[in-house]
Amino acid sequence: MQLHKDWSIPAVTAGFVAVLISYAGPLAIFFQAAQSAEISTAMMTSWVWAISIGAAASGILLSLWLKVPVVTAWSAPGTALLVTLFPGLSLNEAVGAYLTAAAILFVVGITGSFDRIVQAIPPGIASAMMAGILFQFGVGVFVSLESVPALAIGMVIAYLGFKRLTPRYSLILLLVVGVVLAVVLEGASLRGVSIQLAEPQFIRPEWTWNATLSLAIPLVLVSLTGQFLPGMAILRTSGYSTPARPIVTVTSLTSFVTAFFGGITTVVAAITAAICTSKEAHEDPDKRYVAGVANGLFYLIGGTFAGTIVLLFTSLPGEFVAILAGLALIGAITSNVSAFAAHRDHLEASVITFIATASGISFLGLGSAFWGVVVGALAYQLLHRPFTLSRRDAPAAASEKQQ
C-alpha cells in the first residue's frame, strides 16, 4: 500500500501538532459561542464531535485522493461570528444557516466558480469584515483584567514570551500555562475531568431570513475569503497546483452532514496547513500528504473523546476561555488589519466596513457582519468606483467637450 510506504514520523508529528494548535486556540472560540448560546454540556460535546469528525473525514479523504496535504478544520471566523449572534439566534436557526451555507458552498465548488466569486469581492472589504468580527475577541483579553487580573496578565506575558521564543508552539504552550495559572490563581479544579466518549445529538434545523442574512451569507463570505483563499494560497505557494473545485465540494458536503449535530462549516485550514505543507513534514513534497492523513486521524481521536475535551474546558473559568481565544486570534486580527490597510485604493470603505462590523450592532434583526458588508459595499461604490456615462449621454458629453 502506497500510504504505508510513504508513512514517516515527521509527517505524523506535523499532523499531530496541527491538531493540537487547533484545539489549543480556535476551539476556545467555539466554547465562547457555546457559552453565549447557553447550551448544555451534552450538546457542547456534540458540537466538538461534529467539527472534529468533519475535519477528520474531509482531510483524510482529500489527502488520500489528491495526494496533497489537505488540512481541513472548522471555520474560526465563522465561529467568532456565532458569538455575536447568540443567544438572539436559536440553535435550530443556526443549524438551518449552516445548511444554507453548505449548499451555497457546494454550488461554488461544483461549478468551479471559487476564483470568480473571490475576485468579485473587494479584498479590503472582505478583510475589514473579518477584522471587525475578530476585534472584540482581542478586546476581551483586556476586559478580563477587571475580573481576573492575575490570570490575564500571566497569560499575556506567557503569550508574548512563547511568541518570541517558539512561535510555532506558542498556542500549545499557552494552553498548558493558562491551565496551570487557572488552577493556581483562580482555584479551578480538574478533578471532574475524565475519559468521556462523545454522544452526537441531532438538531432539527429551522430556516429564517434573519439567520440566512445574519449568519449563512456572512459565513459563506468569511469561509471563502478567510479560509479557502489563504488555504489554497498556502497549497499553491508550497508547490501544489491542486484545483479548488474538489476541495470546496468535499468540505461543503461534509459540512452538510455535520451541521445536523451542531458542526459549523468545514473549511481548508490556513495557519495549521502551513505546518503540514512545509519541509518539516517531509523533504519530499509528494510524501507530505501523509501529514494531512495523520491530521485527520488525530481529529478522529479528538472527536471520539470530545466529552473529555468539553469537561476540561468547562472546568476552567469562563474568563480563561475568553483570554485564550483572544490571544489565539491576535495573529488573525493582525493579518486582516494589514490586508485591508494595504488596499489603499478603497481604504476608506474598508475602514467603514471594519467600524460597522466591530460595533456589534443588531438592526432590523440582522447582525453587524451583514451591515458591515452592506455599508462597506455601498461606500466602495460611491467613494471609489469611477462614475461612467451611459451610451445615451456619451454623445452629448463628447459634443460639449468639442465646443
SEMISE-435608 format. One record per residue: y, x, z of N, C-alpha, C in turn; residue in one letter. Coordinates in steps of 0.05 Angstrom, whole numbers, plus 5000, padded with zeros to 4 digits. Layout:
# SEMISE-435608
YXZYXZYXZA...
END
This chain:
# SEMISE-435608
497650175000500050005000502550185000M504550114983506850274980508450305006Q508750075021510250085046509050275065L506450285067505050465085505650765078H505750825052506251095043509151175049K510950985046513851045049514851035078D513150935096513950895124514751165136W516951165152517851415164519251345191S519151535209520451495236523451465233I524951635217527851595215528551315205P527051215185527750945175527250735196A525050745211524550555232526650575253V527450815260529550855281532150735272T532850775246535350655236535250355238A533050235231532849945233533049845262G531849995280531949925309534849945320F536250155313538950195322540749975311V540349895286542049685274541649425289A539249355297538749115312539949135340V539749365353540949395379543949355379L545249465358548149435356548849145352I547348995336547848715332547648555357S545548615373545148475398547148555419Y548148805417550048905437552848805432A553548755407556248675401556548385390G555848335365556248075353554847845368P552647905382551247695396552947585419L554647765430556447675452558247455443A559147465417560847265406559346995405I556847015399555146775397554946635425F554746795446554646685473557246555481F559446675471562046545476562146265463Q561146255438561145995424559345795439A557145895449555345715464556645615490A558145795503559545715528561645505521Q563045545499565145355490563945085484S561545085473560244825466558844695490A558744845512557544745537554644655533E553044815519550244735514548444845535I546044755536544044835556542945105549S541645225569540345485565538045465544T536645245544534545205525535545195496A537845045493539045035466540145305458M541245445477542345715470540045895461M537745875474535346025465534645955437T534745705430534145615403536045745383S538645755390540645885373539846175367W539346325389538746605386536146645370V534146475374531746485359532346445329W533946245323534546175295535946395280A538046515292539546725278537846975276I536147025295534447265294532247225272S530946995272528846945252530046935224I532446825221533746815195534247095185G535247275202535747555194533147695188A531047635204528447775200527147695174A527047435169525647335145527047435119A529647395118531147465094531247765090S531547925111531748215109529048335100G526848245111524248345103523648275074I524048025067523447935040525148085019L527748105023529448225004528948525002L528448655024527948945024525349015009S523248855014520748895000520948824971L522348614965522548514937524248704920W526548774930528448934914528049234918L526449314938526049594945528749724951K530349584966533049664974533349595003V534749765019535049705048537149475052P536249225048537948995051537848915081V540048945095540248875123541848615125V540648415136541948155140542348095169T544147915175544847835202546147565201A547147475224548647225225551647295220W553147095212555947135206557647165231S558447405238560047455262562847315260A564247345237566847195235566446895236P564246795225563646515227563146425255G561746595270561246535298563846525314T565646715308568246715321569746465315A569446365291570746115283569745885300L567145885307566045675324567445645351L568045875363569345875389571945725389V573345725367575945585365575545285361T573145205353572744925346571244765368L569544895383568144765405570044745429F569844535445567944315444568944075428P571244095414572243875398570343795376G568743985367566743935346564043905360L562543695353559943655365557843845353S555643895367553544075358552343955332L552043695331550943565307552743605283N555343585287557243635265557143925256E556844105275556644395268554244445250A551944325257549544355240550044245212V551344015211551943895185553744085168G555644215182557344405168555844655159A553944745176552144975168550644905142Y549544665141548044585117549844565092L552244465096554144445074554844725064T555344905082556045185075553645315061A551245265071548845385058548545285030A549045025025548844904999550845034980A553345064989555445184972554645474965I553745624985553045904980550645924962L548845724963546545724945547445694916F549345514912550445474885551845724875V553345854893554646104887552546314879V550346334894548346534889546846474863G545846234860544146164837545646184810I548246124811549846134786551046414781T550646594800551746864796554746874796G556146684809559046674808560346814832S558846974847559947104871562447264864F562247444844564447624838566947464829D566547254813568747094803570246954826R568746844845569946694867571546894885I570347124891571747314908574347414895V574247454868576647544854578847324854Q578047074856580046854855581546824881A580446934903581746924929583547164933I586147134937587847364941586747524965P586147784961584847944982586347955008P589047955006590547965031590347715047G590147485033589947225047587247205061I585047295048582447285060582247465084A583347705082583247895105585047795128S587247675121589047575142587847345157A586347165143584946945157582847055176M581347255167579347375185580647515209M582847655204584247795226585247585246A586247365236587247155254585047025270G582646985258580446875273579547065295I579447325289578447515308580447605329L583047565323585147675340584947575369F584347315373584247215400582047345417Q579947445404577847575419578847845431F580447985414581648225425583548175448G585047955446586847875467585247805492V582947685488581247605511580447835529G580248075518579648315534581648355556V584248325549586348385568587048145585F586447905575586747665592584847685615V582547805611580447835632581448005655S583548165650584648335672585548175695L586347925691587347755712585147675732E582747635721580547535738578547755747S578047945729576148165736577348435727V579448515741580948755732579149005731P577549045752575849295753573849305730A572549075725570649065703571949105676L574248975672575649005647576549295642A577849415662578849685659576449885655I574349845670572050025668570850005640G570549765629569349735602571149835580M573749805583575649915563575550215563V575550335587575350635588572750725576I570550585583567950665572567950645542A569050425532569150385502570650615489Y572950685500574550905488573051175489L571751215511570251465514567951485495G566351275493564051275475564951275446F567151135440568151135413568951415404K569951575422570851845416568452035414R566452005432564252195433561952125415L561251875413558951785397559451515385T561151495365561951235354559651055345P557551175334555351015323553950855345R553650975368552150845390554050735412Y556550725406558550645426557950355437S557250165420556749895429554249875447L552150025439549750015456550350135483I551650355484552350485510554250315526L556150185512558050005525556549765538L554549655525552949445536551649535562L550449765562549049865585550949905608V553150045603555250095624556449835634V556949655615558049395623556249245642G553649245637551749105654551749235682V551749505683551749645708554349575724V556649585710559149515723559249225733L558049045718557948765726556348725752A554148885754552448865777553848995802V555049225798556249375820558849255829V560549185810563249095816563448795821L561948635806562148345807559848205821E557848365830555648245844553748085827G553648135801551748005783548948085790A547047895788544247945795542547905770S540748105766538848095744536048005752L535847905777533247835788531947605772R533547435761532547205746531647265718G532147515709531347595681528447655680V527047515662524147555659523347515630S520847565624519847535597519647235591I521147145571521246865564521046835533Q519046695524518846645495520646425486L521446425461523346225451521945965445A523345745449522345485442524545345424E524245365398526245245380526544945384P529044855382529644575386531044465361Q529944245350531044125326533643975333F535744015316538243885320538843705296I539343455301539943265279542743315268R542943365242545543415230547243165227P549843205228551742985224554043095206E554642945185556743035167559342885171W561443035174564142915176566143085160T568242955150570243105135571543315153W571943255178573143445197571543705198N568843675202567143905204567044055177A567043915155566844035129569344215124T571744095129574244245123574844455144L574144405170574844585191572744815195S570244755188568144955193566745035167L565744855152564044925128565545085108A567944995099569445145079570345415089I571645425113572445695123570045875127P567645765135565245915139564346045112L564545895091563846005064565746235057V568346185062570346395055569946655071L569546625097569246875113566547005108V564546845100561946965093562147125067S563547005047563747145022565547395024L567847365036569747585037569347775060T568247685082568047855105565247975109G563247865096560547965099559348045073Q559047865053557747925028559348135012F562048115012563648304997563348595007L563948645033563548915043560549005044P558748815049555948875050554948975023G555748835002554948914975556349174967M558849214977560249464971558849704984A557749665008556249885021553749955005I552349744996549949794980550649954955L552749874942553450004916554550284920R556150324941557150594946554850784955T552650664965550350824973548450874949S549250784925547750844901545850624892G546050384904544250164897545849964880Y544949924855546349744837545049464838S544349374861543049114865544948894859T544248694843545948464838546148284863P548348144865548847974889547247724887A546447634863545247374859542747334877R540747504877538347454893538947464923P540747634931541447664960542847414970I544847324956546347084964544446844964V542746824943540946594941538946584964T537646804970535546814991536846765018V539046885024540346845050541246555054T542246435032543146155034540745965039S538546015026536145855031535145895060L535246135069534546185097536346035116T538946045110540945905127540345605128S539445495106538945205105536745125124F534745295127532445245145533245285175V534545505180535145575208537445405220T539045275202541245115211540244885229A537844775223536844545239536144625268F536044885273535544975301537945115313F540245085301542745195312543545465300G542145555280542845825268545145805249G547145965253549445965235548646135210I550346125190549746245164548646535165T546446585151545346855148546846995125T547647235130549247385110548347675109V549447825090548948105088550548245110V549348425125550748575145552548785132A554748855146556549055135556349315152A557149295177557249535194554449655198I552549485206549849585212548449665186T549249555163548049625138548449915131A550750025139551350305134549350495147A548250405170546250575184543750595167I542850375156540250365142540450465113C542950495102543250585075544050885073T544351005096545251285097542951485095S543551735092541551945091539951975116K541151885138539851905164537351715165E537351505149535051335147532751465132A533451615110531551765095533051925074H532052165069533352335049533052215021E530852075016530251954990531351674990D533351604974534451334973532351124966P530251194951528251004943526450924966D526551064988524851005011526450895035K528950855031530650745053530150445057R528850315037528350025041526649975065Y525150175074523550155098525250095122V527750195122529550135145530249845145A530549725121531149435120528849275130G526349355123523949215133523749245163V524149485173523949535202526049375217A528449365206530649205218529748915221N528448805200527548535201525348495222G523548685224521348665244522348665272L524448835278525548835305527148585311F528348465290529648195294527447985300Y525148015288522947835293522147845322L521948085333521248125361523448005379I526048055372528247955387528247645387G527647525364527547235363525347115379G523047255379520747155395521347155424T522747355434523447365462526447295467F527347105451530147015454530746905482A528846785495529246685522530046905541G528847145538529547365556532447465550T533147475525535947555518537947355530I537347105528539146895539539346925570V537146975583537147005612538947245620L538747465604540347695610543347635609L544147505587547047455583548047245603F546447035608547446825626547446915655T546047135662546147235689548647405695S550147465674552547625676555047445676L557247545688559747385688560647315660P561947075658562946995632564947185621G566547315639568547505630567247745617E564847815627563448045615562947995585F562047755578561547695550564147695534V566247595546568847595532569847875527A569548055547570448335544568748475523I566148445525564348575506564848485478L565148225474565748115447568348215436A570448225453573048315444572948605436G571748775452571549065445569849105421L567748955418565948985395567348915369A569448745370570748655346573348815340L573949005356576449165351576349295324I573949405317573649535291574149335268G573049095271573348885250576248795248A577548765271580448685272582048905257I581549155264582949375252582649385222T580249355213579749375184581049145169S581048905181582248675167585348685167N586448785190589348815190590249025170V588749245169589349455150589049355121S587049185117586549085090588848905080A589748715097591848545087594548685087F594948885104597449045103597549215078A595249295067595149465044595949325018A595749055018596448894995599348814997H601148994991604048944995605148744974R603648704953604748514933604748224942D603148164963603347894975603047915006H604448115017604248165046605347935062L607647825054608847615070607047365072E605747295050603947075050601547135069A600647385069598447465086599247445115S601647525122602547515149602747225158V603747045141603846765147601046655152I599146735136596346655140595346745167T595846995173594947115199596146955223F598746905222600046765244598946485248I598646345225597746065227594846055237A593146245228590346245237590146335267T591646535274591546635302592746445322A594346245312595646055331593545875344S591245835332589145665343589845375343G591645285326592545005325590244825314I590444575322588744375310590544145302S590844095276592743895266591143705247F591543455252590043245237587043285239L586243395262583343435266582143675252G583843835240582944075225583744325239L582044525239582544775254584444965241G585145175256587245355247586345525223S583745585221582845745198583445595171A582945325172583545165148586545175141F588145125162591045115157592145395150W590945605161591745865154591445925124G589145845113588645885084590545705068V590845455076592545265061595445365060V596545435084599345525085599645795071V597645975075597746235062597646215032G595946035021595746004992598245884981A599445694996602045574987604245784986L604345955008606346165009605846364986A603346424980602746614958603746504932Y603246244926604146124901607246124899Q608546064921611446034920612946304921L611846494936613346744941612546964922L610046964913609047204899608047154871H607646914863606746854836609146824818R609246954794611546924776611546644764P614046524762614246264750614146294720F612646114707612346124678613345874665T614645894642615645654629613445514613L613645254611611645114595612345154566S610445084548610845124520613244964509R613644734521615844554513618544684519R618744824542621244944550621745214537D619645344527619845614518621745644494A621745464473623645494451626545474460P627045294478629745254488630745504502A628945614518629745864533630246084514A628646104493628946324473631646284458A632346034452634845974438637246054454S637045984481639246054499639646354501E637246504501637446794503638746914478K638246794454639346904430642446854429Q643246624440646146564440647646754459Q
END
